[in-house]
Amino acid sequence: MRETAAVVQSLSRLRGCRSSCDVETESRTGDSAVRLYSNRQPVPQIGMGSIISSHSTNSSDTGQPKIERAGELSSGAISSGHLVFFVISAAAPLTTIVGFMALAFILGGVTTPIGYLMAGLAYGLFAVGFTAMSRYVRSAGAFYAYITLGFGRRVGAGSALVGYVAYALGEVGFCAAAGVFASSAVKSIFGVSVSWTLCALVIGVIVGMVAYFRVTIGARVLAVFLLCESAILCVLLGAILVNGTPEGLSYDSFRPTEWDLSSLSSLFVIAFIVYVGFEQTAVYSEEVRDPARTIPRATYLSVGILATVYTIASWLLLMAVGPKALSATLATGDPSMLVFNITDRYLGSITTDVMQVLIVSSFFAGVLALHNAAARYMFALGRSNLLPKSLAHTSIRSGSPVAAVAVQTVVLLALLVAFAIAGADPYRQIILWTNTPSLVGVLALQILTSLAVVRFFSRRSLAVGPWRSVVAPGLSALILAGVLYLVCSKMNLLTELSATGNLLINIPLFVAFAVGFVRAHWLSGTEQGVPEEFVKVE
C-alpha cells in the first residue's frame, strides 16, 4: 500500500438504415412518443433535437455540411475518422501509458496486459447494445437520449446533468495537467518561469477558440496530435521488439493459470479508466454522415484500437523491464519515470525529451475532446429547457454550438481560477479531485444506458435479435456495476482521501442528478415541458 500511495503521488505529476418491421406502430416511453415505420420507409431516428428532414443528414451538393437554421448542429460534418480521433484523443493514450502504466504494474503485476484486454472486451460488450440503439436515436445529449427513452424524462434529465458535470470536471483536470506540463516545457526551453495557472488559462482559451469554429477544425487538430503520439509509441514499442528484452518474450500474462485474481480486481480500477471517452461517438450523432453506420463503426473501431494499444503496450513495456525484475524495479526506482527510463534506454535522451513535449499535446487533445463533449451536453440541455434556452444557439455558418462552447469555456476558466485562488495543488488535488468523479459519473451512465437499451427494445417490435437487445446490454450492465463497485471501494488508490473525502468530491454528481430530476418534474407540469419536437422522427 505504501508503494501504491507513493506512486500515486509521483504519477500525479504526469497526470438511417432500414427496419425489417412489417407494421407501423406507436408506443410511449415516459412521456416520449416514438413512431416506428415499416420496411418500406427509412428507420426512424428518435432524438432530443428539433426535427431534421431526411435529406438534411447529408452534406450539400457543394460538399459542405448542411445547416438548416440556427439551433441545429452541422449535419453531415463528421466522418468515422473524425469520431475516432475525438474518442482516442479523449483517452489520451500517451499520457495514460506514461502516467498510469507504473501504477497498473504495481496493482496488477504480470496480469496487467490481460487486465487491459478484459476491460476492452467488457466495453466491446457494452458497445453491442449501445450501437444497436444508436441506429434509432440521434442526440447531442447521447446518454441523455438513451436513458430518457428507457426510463423517462426525469431520470433522463438527471442523467444528462450528471453527464455534463462528469465531462466538465474531466476537462478541468486535463487542463490543469496540461498547464503544469506546459509550464515545465516553457521553463526548460526558454528558461522563463510561468505559473501553471497562466499556462492552463491560455490553453483553455485556445481550446475554446478551436471548439468555437467548425467541428472538423477540432478534428484536424486532434488528428495531428494523435498521429504524433501514435508515432512515438510505435517507435518505442518497435524498438523493444527489435532490440530484445532482458528476459526474452514471455506469454505468461495471457495464461489463465498465471493470473492473480486479487491483483486483477485492483487493476480494474486503472484498466477501465483508460477507456473513458469512447462513448462520445454518440455525442456527435447529429453531426455525422450516415449515423446508422458511422456511429457503430467508429465505436467498435475506437474500442478495438484502445484495447489493442493498451494490451500490446503494457505487455511490451513489461517485457522491457522483465517480469522477474518488475517488483524490484518499481520498489527501488521512481515509478513515475518508468516509461521515460525505458524510452531513454531504447531510443536515447532526445526521444525522451520529445515524448515529454508530446505529453503536453496529449493533454491538450484530451481537453479539446472533453470540451466538445461537455458543450454538446450543455447544448442538448438548453434545447430541452433544462438549462437556459439560449445555450441551444448554433452558428448558421458552421453549425457549431457556439453559445454552449463559449459558456463552457467561461466555466472552465472560472474553475481553474477558483482552484488557483484556493491554493489547490494541481498534482495532488485538482487532477485527482476532478477526474475521479468523472470516471464514477461516466460508469454510472454507462450502466443506466445498458439497462435503457434492454427496456427500449423490450417495448418495441424491432428486428433486433436477443443478443443485441437483451443479452449483451444486460451482461454489460452487470460487469460495469461490478467495476463501479471496485472503483468506489478502492477509490483511495487514486485519491488518497478518506471515505468522507471521496464522498465529498463526488457530491457534484448527486447534486446534478437531483437538479435535473426536479427540473424535469417541474417542467412536466408547465407549458414549458420538454417539447414534443425533441422526439425526432426521420
N, C-alpha and C positions, 0 to 999 in steps of 0.2 A: 504493500500500500504506500510505503514511503517513496518507492521508485515511481509509482503512478503519480503521486502528488507532485514529485519533483519534475517529472517530465511534462505534466500539465502546465506547470509554471514556465518551464522552458519553451514549450510549444506555443504558449500564448503569445509569444513574441513573433511568431511566424503567421500567427494566425489571421343534291346528292344522289346517292346511289339508289338502286331500285329495291322495293319491298316485294316479297312474294305473297303478301296477304291478298286474298281474293275478295275481301269485303271492305267496305268503308265503315269505320266505327268511330264512336266518340267516347271518351272517358274523362274522368276528372281526378287530378292528384292534388289534394289540398283544395285550393281554390282555382287551380290552373287547368283550363280546358285544353285538351290535347286531341288533335284530329289526325287520324291515320288514314292513308289512302290506299287504294288498290294497286295492283301491279301495273295498271295502265297509266299511273301517274307517278311523278317523282316522289321518292321517300320524303316525308315531311321532316323538317328540322325544327325542333322546338327550342327556342332560345329565350333569353331575357332581354331582348333588344327589340327595337322597332322593326316592323315588317319590311323585309327587303325582297323585291321581286326576284324570281329565279335567275333572271339574266344578269342581275347586279352582282352575282358572286364571281363573275369573270372580269378580266381586265377589259378595258375598252379596245376599240379597234386599233388605237394608236399604240397599244401595248402598255399604257399607263393604268394603274389601279383606278377603278371607277368609284367616285364618291357622289352619292345622290344628293345629299344635303348635309348641313351642319347637324351634328348629333349622331352621325353614323361614322363608323370606323372605315378605314381604307380597304374595301373589299377586294380580294384578289391580289393583294400586295405581297403576300408572303408565300414562299415555296417550302417544300420539305427541307431543303438545305438550310434555309433561314431558321426554321424551327429547331433543327438540330444544333445550330450554333447558339441559339438562345439558351437551350436546355443545358448543353455541356458547359457553356460559359458560366451559368449559374452554379454548376457543380464545382467549377474552378479546379480541374484535375491536378494541375501542377502544384497549386497551393495545398491541396488536400494531401497529395503524396508527400511533399516536403514537410508539411506541418503535422500530419497525423499518423504517418506510417510508423514512426518510432513508438508512439503510444499504442498503436494497433499491435505491434510486435510484443510489447510488454504485456498486454492483456491476452493476446491470442497465441503468442509463440509461433511454432511451426504450422499451426492451424489457420493462420491469418489469411493465406490465399483462398482457402475453401470458404472462409467466413465471408469474404467479399463476393465470391461466386454465389453462395447461398442467398445473400441479400439481393443480388441481381436477379436470381431465379424467382425470389419472392415478389419482386416488383414486376417481373415479367408476367407472373400470375395475376397480379393486380391489373396489369395493362389489358388482359383479355376482356374483362368486363368493362373496364374504363373505355376502351376503344370501341367495343360493341355499342355502347350507349352514345358515344360521340357521333355515330352515324345519324342520330336523330336529334342531337342537342347542339346548338351553337350559341355561345355566350362568352363575352369577355370576362364574365364572373366565374367561369369554369366550374369549380366545386359548388359554387352558389347555385348554378342552374341544375346540376345533377342532384344535389341534396334537396332542393326545393321540389323537384319533380318526384322525389322518393318519399319525402317526409313532410311536405307542405311549406308554405311561405315563412312561417315563424321560425322553424328550425333552419330553413334555408337562409333567412336573413341573418340569424345569429351566426351561422357558419360563414357567411360572407364577410362579416366584420372580423371574425377570427382569422380568415384567410388574409385580409388586408393587413391586420396587425402583425401576423406572422411574417409576411414578406417585408413589411416596412421595418420591423425590428431587425430582420436578417440583413437588410440593406445598411442600416446604421452600423452594425458590427463590421460588415465588409468594408464600409467606407472608412471607419476608424482604423482598421488594419492597413488599408491602402495608404492612409495618411502617415502612419508610422513608418512603413517601408519607403514611402516617397521622401520623407524627411531624412531617413538614413541615406538614401541614394543621393540626395542633393548635397548632403554634407560630405559624402565620400567622393563625389565627382567634382563639385565646385568649392568645397571647403567652407561652405556657408551653413550656419545653423538656422534651421527653420522649424518652428514648432509643428508637431504632428497635427495640431488643430487647424492651423492655416493650410497645411497641405490637404487635409481631409476636406476642408471647406472648398478649396479650389477644385478638387476632384469632384465634389458634389455638384458644383456649378457646371462644370464641363459635362458631367453625366446628364444633368437636366437639359442642357442645350442640345446634346445629341438626341436625347429621347423626345425633345420637342418637335423635331422635324420628322420627315417621313420615316416610318418604322424600318424600311430597308436600309437606311443610312446606319442605324444602330446595328443591324445585322452584319453589314460590311465591316464595321469597326470590330465587332466581336469576332468575325471570321479571321481578321488579321492577327489579333491577339491569340486566338485559339490555335491557329496554324503555327505561330511561334512557339507556344507551349508544347504543342504536339511534336514539333521538330526536335526540340532539345531532349524531350523524354525518349523519343525513338532513338536518337543518337546515343543516349546513355544506356538504354536497355540493349541496344545492338552491340555496344562496346563490351558490356558484361558477357554477352554470349560469345563474342569473337575472342576476347582476351582470356576467357576462362574464369573460374571461381576457385576459392581456396579449397573447398571440399568436393568439387565437382558438382554435377547436377543431380539433385535428389528429388524424388517424386513422393516422398512420404506425406507431404501436405495434402495430397489428394487420395490417400489411402485411409478408409474409414477406421481401420484398426489403430491408426496413429492419432486419431482425433481426441482431444481433451474436451469433453462436453462442458465442463465448468468454465474452461477458458473461452469456449465459443459463446456462451451466454453473455459474458462480459464484453467480448469482442463485438457483438452485435450492436452495442451502444455506438461504436465508432463506424462499423460497416454500413449501417443504414443511414447515417448522417450524410455520407458522401453521395448518395443518390437523390437527396432532396433537390427538387427543381425539375425533374423530368416530367412531372405532371403539368408543367407550364405549357405544354403543347396545346392544351385546351383553352388556355387564356387567350390565344391568338385565333380562335376558331372563326371569328367573324372577319378575319383579315386574310385568311389563307385561300389559296386556289384549290378548288375541289376538296372541301374539308372532309368529305366522306372517305376519301383515300389518303389525303395528305396527313391528317392527324394520326390515324393508326400507323401509317408508315413511319412518320417521324418519331412517334412514341416508342415503337419497337426498336427502331434504329438507335435511338438515344440510349435506351436501357442496355441494348446489346453492346454498344461502344463502351459505355461506362463499365459494365461488368467485365468486358474483355481487358480494358486498360488497367483497372484496379487489380484484377486477378493476376494478370501477367506481370505487372509492375511489382506487386508485392512478392510474388514468387522469385523473380529475378533479383530483387533487392535482398531478399532473404538468402539467396544463393551467393550474392556478392559478399555478405557478411559471413555466411557459413552457419548452418543450423546448429552445429555443436558449439560454435563460438558466440551465438546470439546473446545468450544471457550475460556472459562476461563483458561483451562489448557494450551492452546497454547499461550495465552496472558501473563500469569504470570510466566511460566517456560521457560527453554531453549528448543525450539522446536527440535533442533538437537539431544537432548538427550531423546526424547520421547520414542523411541523403547527400548533404553537401560534402561530407568526407568521402563518400563513395564516388561522387562525381569528380572530386579532386584527384582521387586515386586512378580512375579510369580515363578521364578526359583532360585533366590539368586544371590549374587555378583560373585560367582565363574563362573557361567554360563555366566554372563555378560562379565567377563574377557575373557572367551573362545570365545565369539562372537566377541569381539574386535580384537582378533588374527585372526579369520577366515575372517574378512573383508580384511585383507592383502592377504590371499589366494584367496579371491573372486576377488580382483583387478588383482592379478597375472593371474588367469584363463582368465579374460577378455582381458588382454594384449596378452596372447598367442593366443586366438581365433582371435583377430583383426590382430595380426602379420601374422597368417596363411592366412587370407583373403587378406590383403594388398600384401603379397608376391605372391599370386596366380594371383592377378590382374597384378602385375608387370611382372610375367612370361608370361601371355597372351599378354600383350602389347609388350614385347620383341619378342615373337613368331610372332606377326603381323607386325614387323618392325616399330611400332610406337615408341618404345624405342629401345636402342641398342640390337641387336640380341643375344648378349652374356647372357642376362638376361633369355633367354629361356633354358639355360643349366640345365639339371637334373642329378641326380646321377643314374647311371645304377644299382647300388646295391640296393638303397632304393626307387628310383623314386621320391624323394623329389626335389622340385625346388631350389636346393642349391644355385645357383647364386642369384636368387631373394631374398631368405631368408637372405643371407649374406649382400646384398646391403641394404635391408630393415632394418637390424639390425644396420648398419652404419648410415642410415638416422635417425633412432630413437635416437641413442646415440648422434648424432650431434645436433639434435634439442633440446634435453634435456640440453646439454652443453650450447648451444646458449641462451636458456631461463635463465639458471643459471647465465651466464656471464652478461646478461642484467639485472639481479636482479629481474626477474619476480616472483611474489608471486604464489606459487603452488596452493594455495587455491582460491584466488580471480581472478586470471588471467589465468594461464596455463590451468587448468581443464576446465574453462568456455569458454575460447577463442578457445579451440580445439574441445571440444565435441559439442558445439552449431552448428558450420558449418558442423560437421559430421552428425548431425541429418538432417540439411537442405539438404545436398547433397544426403543422402540416400532417403529421402522423394521425392526429385525431380526425382531420378532414378526410384523409385517405380511407380510414375505417368507415366513416359515415358514407362516403361515396360508394364504397363496395357494397354496403348494405342497401343504399339507394338504388344501385343497379339491379339488385335482386327484386326489390319492390316494384321498380319501374316495369320490368319485363313480366313480372307475375300478374300485372293488371292489364296487360295488352296482348293482343293476338298478333305477334310479330314473328317473322320467320328467323328466329334466333334460337339455336339449339340449347339444350340444358347446360352444356359445358360453359358456354359464354354467358348465359343469363343467370345461372344459379350456382353451379359447382365452383368455377374459378373465382368469381367475386366472393362467394361465401368462405372459401378457404383463405383467400387473401385477407378478408376481414379478421379471421381468427389469428392468422400469422401476425398481422400488423398490430392487433390488440396485444399479443404477447410481447412484441417488440416495444410497444409503448409502455407496457408494464416494466420491462427491463430498463428502459431509458429513465423512467421515473424513480425506480428503486435504486438505480446506480448513478443517479444524476450527479452525485458528489464527485464522481470520477472526472466529470467535465468542469464543474463549477467550483469545487472545493468549499461549498457553502453547507451550512447546516440544513436540516429538513425545513426549518422555518424560512431560512433564506431562499431555498429553492422554491418554496411556495410563493414567496413574495415576488420573485422575478417572473412567475407565471400568472400572477394576478391579472395583467392586462388581457390575457386570453379569456378569462372568465368574465371580466367586465365587458369585453367586446361582444361575447355571445349574448349576455344579458341585455345589453343595449339594443342589439339587432333584433332579438326576440320581442322585446317590449315595443320597439318602434314599429315592427311589422304588425303586432297585435293592435296597436293604436290606429295604424293606417287602415286596417281591415274594417274599422267601424266608421270611417270617414269617406268622403267623396274623393279623397286623395289616395285611396288604397292602391296597391300596386296595380297599374293599369293592365287591362287585358291585352293591350298591344305588346306586352312583354312576353306573351306566349306566342312565339313567332312560328308561323306555318308557311313553309315554302313549297 
